[in-house]
Amino acid sequence: MSRIRPHVRGSRLATAGVALTSATLLAAALSPAADAADRPTRATVLDNAASVLAEQAARLGLTSAQGTRVRDVVVDKDGTQHVRYDRTYRQLPVLGGDFVVHLAPDGSYRGADRATKDAISLAGVTPALSAPKAADLAVNALKAVHLGETLKRLTAKPQLVVDALHGAPKLAWRTDAVAQDSLGNPVARTVLTDAGTGGQIDAWDSVETATGDGRSLYSGTVPLETTLSGSTYQLKDATRGNTYTGDAANKTDLCLLTVCLNRAPSTVFTDADNHWGTGAASDRATAAVDAQYGTDVTWDYYQDVHGRNGIAGDGKGSYSRVHYGTNYNNAFWDDTCFCMTYGDGDGTQLGPLVSLDVAGHEMTHGVTSKTAALTYSGESGGLNEATSDIFGTLVEFHAANASDPGDYLIGEKIVRSGFARDALRYMDKPSKDGSSTDYWSSSLGDLDVHHSSGVANHFAYLLAEGSGPKTVGGVSYDSPTHDGSTVEGIGRDKLGAIWYRALTVYMTSSTNYAGARTATLSAAKDLYGAGSAEYGAVGAAWSAVNVK
């Protein structure tokens, strides 16, 4: 669903804007010898950044008509600081106005990465196209992608924005059209409309999904942290920010855009003896065990590997709902409730959507929304989906669960005989699913984001494992390259470290594949050095998928 962003601190500045090239950081910035106790606090970092914004306003294209809002803060081990901002223009949100400011340990300015270099200045902010007309256009766009279906409770409410994602900044309506299909399951589409001409600028699905389908059950017998309330145990984990899992009772949400008038329940599961589920889908608690376990191992992966304390990095837990809707072949992360929702699948193509890689995939959408906030359309949308596939896969490997061992297949545990193949997607050769693409081309941005993600998934596999035939964990792979080159892998741990730093420090909402190459090279330089084998491997893997 549509993302919300916390207002942490605002500032207004008054100078003209000029373009700024991004600056890279020294590898020494991540020296393990640095003392974490000496790192500046968040409050100090925000004070440093506010001063830098005032000093560097012209370079950042900030004017008196613009405001800024902090989205995220990253502090390296040596005290180097990275502050990510969203931008407004005359109090209107600027799509593609986000930027990251990089500061030295002493708080001085080092550089910035900006989603757009264009100056943001409009003749006025009064739209020629009315809000009702924009709503009608969005409704029609939603109906067009659900031809032949009867949509119920269809609503649309436009928001006036400045679009800096698609060329020169312009006034636009961002409209989230939402409805329910004949089974009561949610459908939604975000439509960006030129507020001057009425032409459609872009449109994308607003419910972020791993596959548009679903996932299955078993991870075997797993440990669970629970909460004793009186004489009853709750499926609620106080050690991981009070994350919990509830029963949606096969109901669905009734939402008007980002405001939900009625949500499906999330009644927390309880148990008398602290032994949950039976391992059979007929026991409603069994899917809840998988969902809670998926939350646990995703939380642990981000904390153990990347030092991130929860999805938002603030130590607060999310919650999960299982048994959502009727035969719902989907799972989705929703920022508006900060929650994860799983359908049971139709039993023919997909089973219940609660496998480890699905949980890691969907909750990574939450991490992305709190960091780079990659726009969910075009090439950035493909990178958004690939980010979830990459980290969903790394979560699965990190869990080291013998019942669901790590692999480079997406959703292999949830497919059923009616699906006609053994996985939803394949990272070693994405085109094996019949829709995804292995290599970049100029038409990539026209594909569905679940298919344009194939290029980054392919890059990630090559970077971790290398090209050619091989067997990993008992699964056979054979990854080709666009140019016939041979790529040597550097391992999953280094892939994860490079992609996470690129996502949290360098990528922005408008990052495309060329930008992802630059961001991951910058991350590899920071972590391993510009002359390192890792830096060279990143470049070689991108070239092997035709991103040069």
Helices and strands as residue ranges (DSSP letters): E 10-12, G 27-30, G 36-38, H 42-55, H 57-60, E 66-75, E 81-89, E 92-95, E 99-103, E 109-114, H 131-144, E 152-163, E 170-180, E 186-194, E 200-205, E 227-229, E 232-234, E 236-237, G 238-240, E 243-247, E 254-256, E 259-262, E 267-268, E 270-271, H 284-306, E 319-324, E 331-334, E 339-343, H 356-370, H 378-399, E 409-410, G 417-419, E 425-426, G 430-433, G 444-446, H 449-452, H 454-465, E 468-472, E 475-479, H 492-501, I 502-506, H 513-528, H 533-544
